[in-house]
Amino acid sequence: MDAPVPRTADGKPDLSGVWQGGGGGLGRGQQPPAAPPDSPPVAGFANVAQNIKEGLPLQPGAAALLKERRDANSKDNPEAHCLPMGIMQFHTQGAPRKFIQTPDLLVILYEASMGLRQIYTDGRPLPANDPQPWWYGYSVGKWDGDTLVVETTGLRDGGWLDINGTPLTDAAKLTERFRRTSSGRMEIDITVDDPKAYTRPWTVRVNQRLMLDQELLEFVCLENQRFGRQ
């Protein structure tokens, strides 16, 4: 796990592999390595802000929406209805995810609900032609040294960042910084800049642990979907 970071033929860190997030991305009984004092707080799956001491900088309308969702026991969370759960929930979800890295594209296959993301690293800009919003938005990435910096816009309105229902709107821009710190560990810092929901941008971290000799299982949410039945 502590071996040097593997690299691609062009010298970039190779993010490929099957990774596990959630619970800090650690194995049973493992403790996370000591983090520098200025590291972002680690995100939670049920509550993305569980480690943010001062809480989230919510706009009044977003605070009211979060309370409404929590008071309803999160029954409208997209995952509960077999809909895509969103980028942040995928990051913090405990099921494995597989990174497939090529020079021009990073594909992330999520076991949970068979989620799929494409991050373009071929130099294209984010779309500026008012594109149709997507569940996972439109993502482009570029390397800053050994960190892959990914920007995402074009998200659907009414998003959920966690089980509680922390809001995300169509005005949001997500910036993710992927750093493989050793052969077996990766850090992802996610900055949420959403002026419709928050008074300022904020950042959380998700830790990932490499799962050796593992593959994804088929996960079809609709197979046991029961809402709406009598």
VODOPA-587745 format. One line per 5 residues: their letters; for each residue z, y, x of N, C-alpha, C. Coordinates in pm, 1 decimal, always signed. Atoms other than C-alpha are relative to their C-alpha. Layout:
BEGIN
a = Z Y X Z Y X Z Y X; ...
//
This chain:
BEGIN
mdapv = +0.0 -121.4 +81.8 +0.0 +0.0 +0.0 +0.0 +126.6 +85.3; -11.3 -117.8 -86.4 +70.3 +235.5 +290.9 -109.0 +6.2 +106.8; +110.3 -1.3 -95.9 -248.0 +155.8 +485.6 -80.3 +128.8 -14.9; +81.0 -122.5 +9.4 -491.8 +440.1 +561.6 -93.8 -1.1 -120.0; +89.0 -16.9 +114.8 -712.0 +574.3 +284.4 -138.1 -54.6 +34.3
prtad = +138.1 +44.6 -23.8 -1045.1 +386.2 +262.6 -97.8 +112.9 -26.8; +97.9 -108.2 +12.0 -1352.7 +604.2 +292.9 -139.5 -55.8 -25.0; +138.3 +36.2 +27.3 -1711.5 +595.6 +175.9 -84.7 +21.8 +125.5; +88.3 -13.1 -115.3 -2012.1 +594.6 +406.8 -14.9 +144.6 +45.3; +12.9 -141.1 -38.4 -2024.3 +976.3 +397.5 +134.5 +62.8 +36.5
gkpdl = -127.9 -49.8 -49.1 -1658.0 +1006.4 +497.1 +97.4 +48.0 -105.5; -89.2 -44.5 +107.1 -1510.7 +1096.9 +157.0 +103.5 -108.9 -30.6; -93.8 +101.8 +47.5 -1193.8 +924.3 +35.4 -62.5 -80.3 -113.9; +56.1 +86.3 +102.7 -1296.0 +626.3 -176.1 +106.1 -24.1 -106.6; -95.7 +13.3 +109.3 -1116.6 +642.0 -511.3 -19.9 -128.6 -79.4
sgvwq = +32.9 +120.5 +76.2 -1267.6 +313.4 -629.8 +117.1 -97.1 -3.3; -102.9 +101.5 +13.0 -1038.0 +42.3 -756.2 +59.1 +1.0 -139.3; -73.0 +7.5 +126.2 -819.4 -61.4 -1048.0 +138.0 +60.1 +23.3; -123.4 -74.8 -18.7 -525.5 +175.6 -1084.7 +85.9 -9.4 -124.5; -92.0 -3.9 +112.9 -217.9 +190.7 -1303.4 +78.6 +129.5 +4.1
ggggg = -79.3 -120.6 +12.3 -60.0 +511.5 -1425.3 +116.5 -25.4 -93.3; -113.6 +16.2 +89.4 +227.3 +576.9 -1661.2 +121.7 -47.4 +75.2; -122.3 +39.9 -68.0 +590.2 +531.6 -1560.8 -1.9 +39.7 +145.6; +9.2 -41.8 -139.0 +503.2 +718.7 -1242.7 -99.4 -79.7 +80.4; +96.7 +79.7 -73.7 +235.9 +462.5 -1153.3 +64.7 -92.1 +100.6
lgrgq = -74.8 +81.7 -93.5 +498.1 +240.0 -988.0 +17.5 -140.4 -53.7; -31.5 +135.0 +40.2 +570.2 -130.5 -992.3 +144.3 -9.0 -48.6; -134.5 +18.5 +53.5 +882.3 -271.1 -1158.2 +104.6 +12.5 +111.3; -107.7 -15.9 -96.8 +1191.9 -156.7 -969.8 -32.7 +90.3 +116.8; +37.7 -86.5 -111.0 +997.7 +66.5 -731.9 +42.0 +143.7 -27.4
qppaa = -32.2 -140.8 +8.6 +1104.0 +421.4 -660.3 -114.3 +81.2 +60.0; +108.9 -80.3 -54.8 +847.8 +698.8 -602.5 +37.4 +56.4 +135.9; -28.2 -65.1 -127.0 +815.4 +839.2 -249.8 +53.0 +140.8 -24.3; -55.4 -135.1 +13.9 +1007.1 +1161.2 -197.9 -113.0 +101.9 -1.3; +104.3 -102.0 +13.6 +792.2 +1453.8 -311.6 +52.2 +132.9 +52.0
ppdsp = -43.1 -133.0 -43.8 +800.0 +1802.3 -160.3 +58.0 +78.4 -116.7; -66.5 -74.2 +107.4 +1016.5 +2046.9 -356.5 -95.0 +79.2 -88.8; +92.5 -81.3 +78.5 +713.5 +2247.5 -470.0 -104.7 -84.4 -73.9; +94.4 +85.7 +69.9 +533.8 +1946.3 -621.6 +7.8 +23.7 -150.3; -4.0 -14.8 +146.0 +434.3 +1971.0 -988.5 +88.7 -106.2 -63.4
pvagf = -79.9 +101.3 +69.9 +663.8 +1793.2 -1236.0 -88.2 -113.9 -48.7; +75.4 +117.2 +43.4 +557.9 +1442.1 -1331.4 -10.7 -0.6 -152.7; +25.1 +0.0 +143.9 +402.0 +1417.8 -1677.8 +54.8 -125.7 -65.0; -40.9 +115.7 +78.6 +539.6 +1188.2 -1946.2 -104.9 -33.4 -104.6; +97.6 +42.5 +99.9 +334.4 +987.1 -2195.6 +38.9 +49.4 -139.1
anvaq = -45.5 -48.1 +130.8 +545.4 +1064.8 -2502.6 +13.5 +151.1 -2.0; -20.5 -144.2 -11.3 +624.6 +1416.9 -2381.7 -51.5 +44.7 +135.6; +62.9 -38.6 -126.2 +394.7 +1562.9 -2119.1 +87.8 +95.2 +79.5; -83.1 -101.9 -64.6 +653.5 +1833.0 -2043.8 +141.4 -47.4 +26.3; -137.2 +49.6 -8.3 +956.9 +1604.7 -2010.3 +71.3 +40.6 +128.8
nikeg = -60.8 -38.6 -127.0 +1013.6 +1713.5 -1648.9 -20.9 +147.4 +33.7; +14.0 -144.6 -20.1 +929.1 +2083.8 -1691.0 +128.3 +66.3 -50.3; -133.7 -47.2 +35.9 +1274.0 +2243.5 -1685.0 -3.4 +114.1 -101.2; +4.6 -117.1 +88.0 +1173.1 +2566.6 -1856.0 -83.4 -25.3 -125.0; +84.0 +30.2 +114.7 +951.6 +2391.8 -2111.4 -139.5 +59.0 +13.9
lplqp = +137.9 -47.9 -3.6 +590.9 +2472.0 -2189.0 -10.2 +143.6 -52.2; +18.3 -139.0 +45.3 +469.4 +2833.7 -2231.7 -85.9 +6.2 -126.1; +76.5 +13.2 +124.2 +359.6 +2775.9 -2591.0 -20.2 +134.2 -69.4; +23.5 -108.8 +94.2 +195.3 +3040.0 -2805.4 +73.6 -33.1 -130.1; -74.1 +28.9 +123.5 +382.1 +3078.3 -3139.0 -69.8 -99.2 -92.4
gaaal = +71.8 +92.5 +87.3 +109.2 +2901.2 -3335.0 +0.3 -141.9 +52.7; -2.4 +133.5 -60.1 +101.8 +2611.0 -3089.8 +137.8 -62.8 -11.6; -136.0 +51.0 +15.3 +479.7 +2579.3 -3102.3 +22.5 -51.4 -142.5; -14.0 +42.7 +139.4 +463.9 +2558.2 -3482.1 -76.7 -130.0 -25.5; +79.9 +121.3 +17.4 +188.9 +2294.8 -3465.3 +69.6 -119.7 +63.9
lkerr = -72.1 +108.4 -65.7 +386.4 +2085.4 -3216.1 +117.4 -45.5 -85.7; -113.2 +36.0 +86.0 +692.7 +2097.1 -3445.3 -47.9 -76.5 -122.7; +55.0 +67.7 +118.0 +479.0 +1998.0 -3743.5 -37.8 -144.4 +32.2; +42.1 +134.4 -39.1 +335.9 +1699.1 -3557.3 +121.3 -89.2 +27.5; -119.5 +78.7 -29.7 +677.0 +1584.7 -3433.8 +76.4 -32.4 -128.2
dansk = -70.8 +23.0 +126.1 +833.8 +1625.7 -3777.7 -67.4 -108.9 -82.9; +74.1 +104.5 +71.0 +562.1 +1394.3 -3911.8 -1.8 -131.6 +78.0; -10.4 +122.0 -81.2 +658.8 +1130.2 -3650.3 -131.4 -36.5 +68.2; +124.5 +17.6 -76.2 +323.3 +1178.0 -3473.7 -97.2 -96.2 -66.8; +84.0 +97.6 +71.2 +147.7 +976.8 -3745.0 -149.0 +30.3 +12.7
dnpea = +141.5 -35.6 -10.2 -178.4 +1167.5 -3687.6 -50.8 -0.1 +143.3; +48.7 +12.0 -137.5 -199.2 +1101.7 -3314.9 -130.5 -79.3 +0.5; +129.5 +69.4 +3.5 -562.2 +1002.2 -3249.3 +8.9 -148.0 +35.2; -9.2 +141.2 -39.9 -459.7 +678.7 -3076.3 +46.6 -87.3 -116.1; -49.6 +76.6 +114.1 -276.1 +569.7 -3393.4 -109.8 -29.7 -100.6
hclpm = +112.2 +19.4 +92.1 -610.0 +594.3 -3578.2 -122.3 -56.2 +72.7; +107.7 +61.0 -78.5 -816.6 +416.9 -3310.9 -105.6 +101.3 +42.8; +88.4 -104.0 -51.2 -970.0 +746.7 -3197.4 +34.3 +26.8 +146.4; -28.4 -27.6 -140.7 -999.1 +861.4 -2834.0 +127.2 +82.1 +16.6; -130.6 -62.9 -12.4 -656.5 +966.4 -2710.1 +0.2 +123.4 +89.2
gimqf = +6.1 -121.2 -81.1 -771.6 +1240.9 -2473.4 +32.4 -24.9 +145.7; -10.6 +17.5 -145.0 -771.6 +1290.9 -2096.7 +144.3 -12.7 +45.5; -137.8 +2.6 -47.7 -401.0 +1364.4 -2050.4 +70.1 -129.2 -40.4; -62.5 +124.4 +42.4 -286.2 +1067.3 -2257.2 -56.7 -119.9 +75.6; +55.6 +106.9 -83.5 -526.2 +843.3 -2066.3 +65.6 -1.6 +137.3
htqga = -63.6 -5.8 -131.8 -374.1 +965.4 -1739.3 +140.6 -58.6 -2.1; -140.2 +40.8 +3.5 -17.8 +895.1 -1849.8 +21.2 -135.6 -65.5; -9.0 +129.4 +65.1 -89.5 +573.7 -2043.2 +18.1 -109.3 +105.3; -33.2 +101.6 -99.9 +42.9 +261.5 -1869.1 -106.1 -106.1 +23.8; +103.4 +102.0 -18.8 -266.9 +43.0 -1913.1 -86.7 +33.8 +121.0
prkfi = +81.4 -25.3 -119.7 -497.4 +1.6 -1609.8 -123.6 +82.7 -30.5; +127.5 -70.6 +4.8 -803.9 +210.7 -1539.2 -77.1 -28.6 +128.5; +84.4 +36.4 -114.0 -1096.9 +135.9 -1308.4 -86.6 +118.1 +40.2; +82.0 -106.4 -55.0 -1255.7 +401.8 -1086.8 -119.7 -62.9 +70.5; +124.2 +43.0 -65.7 -1618.4 +346.6 -984.4 -63.7 +125.3 +58.4
qtpdl = +44.4 -122.2 -66.9 -1727.2 +605.1 -726.9 -134.8 -19.8 +65.8; +129.6 -6.2 -67.2 -2084.7 +681.2 -625.9 -14.5 +141.1 +57.3; +13.7 -135.4 -55.4 -2213.1 +984.3 -431.2 -16.0 +108.9 -105.3; +30.5 -102.1 +99.9 -2319.7 +1164.1 -751.0 +80.4 -11.9 -128.9; -67.3 +24.8 +126.7 -2088.1 +1024.8 -1018.5 +126.8 -81.3 +22.6
lvily = -121.9 +79.8 +6.3 -1731.5 +907.0 -1067.6 +17.6 -43.6 -144.7; -19.7 +55.7 +133.4 -1689.1 +676.7 -1368.0 +141.6 -56.2 -6.9; -132.5 +56.2 +21.6 -1343.0 +596.6 -1504.2 -3.9 -81.1 -128.7; -7.3 +90.2 +114.1 -1313.1 +295.2 -1733.8 +146.9 -24.1 -30.7; -139.4 +18.4 +40.2 -983.4 +290.7 -1923.8 +12.2 -126.0 -84.7
easmg = -20.6 +118.7 +81.6 -857.6 -42.5 -2053.3 +46.3 +38.6 -139.7; -52.1 -42.7 +130.0 -672.0 +138.0 -2333.0 -113.6 +51.7 -87.3; +101.4 -41.4 +97.6 -908.3 +165.1 -2630.9 -140.3 +6.0 +58.7; +132.0 +3.3 -64.3 -1201.8 +101.2 -2392.9 -54.9 +139.7 +22.7; +43.4 -137.2 -26.5 -1216.4 +468.7 -2294.4 -94.5 +8.6 +117.9
lrqiy = +100.0 -17.8 -105.3 -1497.7 +594.4 -2072.3 -15.0 +148.6 +32.1; +26.3 -137.3 -45.0 -1528.8 +913.4 -1864.9 -105.0 -0.8 +110.2; +96.3 -22.3 -107.5 -1814.3 +1039.2 -1648.8 +30.0 +136.4 +62.5; -24.4 -123.9 -74.9 -1741.0 +1300.5 -1380.1 -116.6 +16.4 +97.3; +119.4 -19.7 -81.6 -2056.8 +1440.8 -1223.3 +35.6 +73.1 +129.5
tdgrp = -27.5 -58.0 -132.1 -2034.3 +1513.1 -849.7 -130.3 +29.3 +74.5; +132.1 -22.6 -59.1 -2402.9 +1590.7 -793.3 -32.1 +148.1 +16.2; +21.1 -142.9 -21.0 -2355.6 +1968.5 -776.4 -36.8 +76.9 -124.7; +35.2 -71.2 +123.1 -2444.5 +2051.6 -1137.5 +117.8 +86.1 -45.4; -108.3 -82.0 +53.8 -2244.4 +2332.4 -1305.5 +45.7 -52.7 -134.7
lpand = -41.3 +28.8 +136.8 -2045.0 +2302.5 -1623.7 -102.3 +58.9 -97.0; +97.8 -54.1 +95.4 -2271.8 +2351.2 -1928.4 +46.3 +132.7 -56.9; -30.8 -133.5 +51.8 -2287.5 +2712.3 -2045.8 -86.5 +34.4 -120.4; +91.9 -22.0 +112.9 -2520.3 +2666.2 -2344.5 +63.4 -39.0 -132.7; -73.7 +30.4 +122.8 -2249.5 +2617.1 -2610.3 -26.1 -144.0 -43.8
pqpww = +29.8 +138.8 +32.8 -2270.7 +2235.3 -2603.3 +88.9 -52.3 -112.0; -81.6 +67.9 +100.0 -2144.4 +2008.8 -2878.0 +128.8 -48.1 +66.0; -125.2 +45.2 -62.0 -1772.8 +1949.2 -2806.1 +9.9 -152.4 +2.1; -21.0 +143.3 -16.2 -1679.9 +1602.1 -2681.9 +148.7 -29.7 +3.0; -139.9 +41.1 -5.9 -1355.0 +1406.9 -2704.5 +56.0 +20.0 +141.4
ygysv = -45.1 -12.0 -138.5 -1335.1 +1407.4 -2322.3 -62.8 +120.2 +69.5; +61.0 -117.5 -58.4 -1532.4 +1726.2 -2267.7 -109.5 -34.9 +99.9; +102.2 +14.3 -104.1 -1782.8 +1777.2 -1986.6 +66.8 +25.0 +133.5; -74.5 -5.6 -125.7 -1654.5 +1714.1 -1634.2 -93.8 +2.0 +119.5; +71.2 -5.0 -127.6 -1794.4 +1816.3 -1295.1 +104.0 +8.0 +111.1
gkwdg = -94.5 +2.4 -110.4 -1628.3 +1763.0 -959.3 -65.3 +34.8 +132.7; +45.4 -25.6 -136.5 -1657.0 +1873.1 -598.5 +116.8 -25.7 +93.9; -102.3 +32.2 -97.9 -1470.8 +1783.5 -282.7 +48.1 +127.0 +68.8; -65.1 -104.4 -78.2 -1225.7 +2026.2 -125.5 +80.6 -71.6 +107.2; -62.2 +86.0 -100.0 -1143.7 +1845.9 +196.5 +8.6 -141.3 -54.3
dtlvv = -19.3 +135.6 +50.0 -995.0 +1512.8 +89.1 +44.1 -2.6 -146.6; -39.1 -8.6 +141.0 -922.0 +1632.1 -266.9 -123.9 +17.3 -86.8; +107.6 -17.3 +97.2 -1167.5 +1582.4 -552.1 +50.8 +91.4 -110.7; -39.4 -99.1 +100.0 -1140.3 +1889.5 -777.3 -96.7 -11.1 -117.5; +81.5 +23.8 +119.2 -1265.1 +1822.4 -1132.1 +34.5 +104.5 -105.3
ettgl = -19.0 -96.7 +107.5 -1314.5 +2089.0 -1399.1 -64.2 -54.5 -126.8; +46.7 +51.7 +128.2 -1354.2 +1999.0 -1765.8 +10.0 +107.8 -106.6; +2.7 -89.7 +115.0 -1456.1 +2218.4 -2059.3 -74.9 -71.1 -112.9; +75.7 +59.0 +111.1 -1631.2 +2160.4 -2393.5 +78.7 -104.2 -76.3; -84.2 +94.8 +71.6 -1335.3 +1978.2 -2549.1 +3.8 +30.5 -150.2
rdggw = -15.8 -17.7 +144.3 -1291.6 +1925.8 -2922.6 +128.6 +75.9 -29.1; -120.9 -69.9 +42.2 -1039.7 +2142.3 -3103.6 +98.0 -100.6 -60.4; -100.5 +84.5 +63.8 -712.8 +1995.3 -3228.1 +47.7 -116.0 +83.6; -37.1 +110.3 -86.8 -639.3 +1778.2 -2924.5 +150.4 -22.8 +10.1; -138.9 +40.0 -24.0 -314.6 +1594.9 -2846.7 +13.8 -34.0 +148.3
lding = -22.3 +29.0 -141.1 -180.9 +1592.5 -2489.8 +99.5 -113.6 +21.1; -100.3 +105.0 -12.3 +91.3 +1336.6 -2559.2 +28.3 -57.6 -138.3; -35.7 +61.4 +127.2 +248.2 +1121.3 -2830.5 +61.4 +102.9 -94.8; -66.2 -100.2 +83.2 +458.1 +1414.3 -2953.8 -97.8 +89.6 -73.3; +98.1 -88.4 +62.1 +148.2 +1620.9 -3025.5 -14.9 +134.6 +67.2
tpltd = +20.3 -124.8 -74.2 +151.4 +1890.6 -2757.0 -146.3 +41.1 -10.2; +137.6 -34.4 +38.8 -162.0 +2089.4 -2852.0 -95.2 +25.7 +116.9; +111.3 -40.0 -86.6 -495.1 +2133.2 -2677.6 -111.7 +47.1 -91.8; +102.4 -56.9 +87.1 -771.8 +2351.9 -2822.9 -137.3 -2.1 +68.2; +135.8 -3.5 -54.1 -1143.9 +2399.7 -2774.5 -19.7 +111.0 +102.0
aaklt = +7.7 -103.7 -103.1 -1069.9 +2699.1 -2547.5 +51.2 -48.8 +134.0; -66.7 +50.7 -119.9 -908.1 +2475.2 -2287.0 -97.0 -27.3 +114.4; +64.5 +46.3 -122.0 -1017.8 +2421.7 -1930.4 +103.2 -81.3 +77.1; -86.8 +87.0 -78.0 -862.4 +2128.9 -1746.2 -52.2 -6.9 +143.0; +35.1 +16.0 -140.9 -859.6 +2120.6 -1366.5 +84.8 -112.8 +57.0
erfrr = -68.8 +115.5 -57.3 -772.6 +1787.1 -1205.9 -25.8 -5.3 +149.3; +11.1 +15.4 -145.3 -705.9 +1733.7 -836.4 +41.0 -142.3 +36.5; -21.6 +140.4 -34.6 -741.9 +1370.6 -728.2 +19.3 -12.2 +150.9; -26.8 +21.2 -142.8 -582.3 +1281.6 -392.8 +49.2 -142.6 +20.4; -46.9 +133.6 -37.7 -562.2 +927.3 -259.7 +84.0 +17.4 +125.5
tssgr = -90.7 -31.4 -110.4 -256.6 +960.0 -36.0 +17.9 -115.9 +96.7; -1.8 +118.5 -85.8 -269.2 +605.1 +103.7 -90.4 -102.8 -66.0; +86.8 +102.1 +58.1 -457.2 +283.3 +39.8 +43.4 -35.5 -142.0; -48.6 +48.1 +127.7 -234.2 +200.7 -255.3 +54.2 +104.1 -95.4; -58.1 -103.8 +85.6 -134.1 +537.8 -402.7 -96.2 +118.1 -15.7
meidi = +80.9 -116.8 +29.0 -305.4 +832.0 -564.8 +81.9 +95.9 -85.3; -60.7 -105.1 +80.4 -180.4 +1162.0 -705.5 -109.4 +75.0 -73.7; +91.3 -83.2 +78.1 -354.9 +1352.1 -983.2 +80.4 +115.3 -57.3; -62.4 -120.3 +55.2 -244.7 +1709.6 -1052.8 -94.1 +57.9 -105.1; +81.1 -48.2 +112.1 -366.9 +1839.7 -1390.0 +51.1 +136.7 -42.8
tvddp = -33.0 -134.6 +45.6 -370.4 +2210.7 -1472.2 -66.8 +25.2 -133.8; +48.8 -31.2 +134.5 -406.1 +2308.9 -1837.2 -5.2 +151.2 -14.6; +19.8 -143.7 +22.9 -550.5 +2655.9 -1895.6 -61.9 +14.3 -138.9; +43.8 -3.8 +139.3 -572.0 +2705.5 -2271.8 +63.2 +122.9 -66.0; -61.2 -123.2 +50.3 -515.5 +3066.4 -2383.2 +27.0 +0.3 -150.2
kaytr = -28.8 +7.2 +143.0 -524.8 +2971.9 -2751.9 +133.6 -69.1 -28.4; -122.0 +76.5 +23.2 -223.4 +2743.6 -2711.1 +115.8 +38.6 +91.8; -104.3 -26.1 -99.2 -34.7 +2870.8 -2402.6 -13.6 +141.8 +55.7; +0.5 -136.5 -51.7 +64.0 +3205.6 -2255.5 -45.4 +6.3 +145.0; +45.6 +5.8 -139.7 -29.0 +3093.3 -1902.7 -35.7 -145.0 +33.1
pwtvr = +30.3 +137.5 -41.3 -172.3 +2788.8 -1721.5 +126.3 -71.4 +49.3; -110.9 +81.4 -50.1 +65.5 +2504.8 -1629.8 -54.6 -130.8 +55.8; +47.2 +116.2 -76.0 +43.4 +2196.3 -1409.6 +102.3 -112.0 -2.2; -83.6 +119.0 -12.2 +181.5 +1842.9 -1413.7 -70.8 -99.8 +91.3; +54.0 +102.2 -91.3 +132.3 +1542.1 -1185.8 +9.9 -137.1 -64.9
vnqrl = -2.4 +141.4 +37.8 +47.1 +1179.2 -1257.6 -18.6 -81.6 +127.1; +11.5 +90.7 -114.4 +106.5 +911.9 -993.3 -70.6 -127.7 -41.6; +75.0 +121.8 +27.7 -120.2 +609.4 -972.3 +28.4 -102.3 +110.2; -22.9 +109.7 -93.8 -62.6 +269.9 -807.8 -117.6 -96.3 -6.8; +112.7 +92.0 -5.2 -344.1 +41.4 -692.0 +43.7 -139.2 -45.7
mldqe = -24.2 +136.2 +46.4 -358.4 -295.4 -869.0 -98.7 -92.2 +71.7; +86.5 +84.0 -82.0 -494.0 -548.6 -620.2 -42.8 -125.2 -77.0; +53.6 +124.9 +54.9 -714.5 -837.3 -732.4 +15.7 -7.6 -152.3; -11.4 -6.3 +145.7 -707.2 -724.1 -1096.3 -129.6 +54.8 -59.1; +112.4 -55.0 +74.8 -973.2 -648.8 -1355.7 +49.8 +43.5 -137.9
llefv = -37.1 -48.0 +132.0 -967.7 -478.2 -1694.3 -19.6 -108.4 -105.2; +16.6 +86.5 +115.8 -919.1 -669.0 -2018.1 -73.2 +75.5 -110.0; +63.8 -63.3 +115.0 -1118.0 -602.4 -2333.7 +108.3 +45.6 -98.8; -101.3 -58.9 +88.6 -918.9 -371.9 -2563.0 -77.5 +69.5 -112.1; +74.9 -54.4 +112.5 -1080.7 -313.7 -2904.7 +100.8 +41.3 -106.3
clenq = -103.0 -48.8 +91.5 -854.9 -93.3 -3116.5 -30.1 -39.2 -144.0; +34.7 +23.1 +140.0 -1044.5 -148.1 -3442.6 +26.2 -143.3 -44.9; -17.2 +139.9 +35.0 -986.0 -522.5 -3426.5 +124.7 -23.5 -85.8; -123.1 +17.0 +76.9 -633.9 -483.2 -3565.6 +40.3 +130.9 -67.0; -25.7 -130.3 +62.8 -667.1 -143.1 -3729.8 +31.1 -21.3 -147.3
rfgrq = -46.2 +29.5 +134.7 -471.0 -145.3 -4054.2 +27.4 +124.4 -85.7; -34.3 -115.9 +81.9 -426.7 +215.2 -4166.9 -96.8 +11.0 -117.4; +82.1 -16.6 +119.4 -553.9 +288.8 -4515.9 -6.0 -122.1 -89.2; +2.1 +119.6 +82.8 -508.8 -67.0 -4638.0 +120.5 +0.8 -95.0; -108.6 +13.1 +97.0 -297.0 -143.5 -4943.3 +84.9 -123.8 +31.6
//
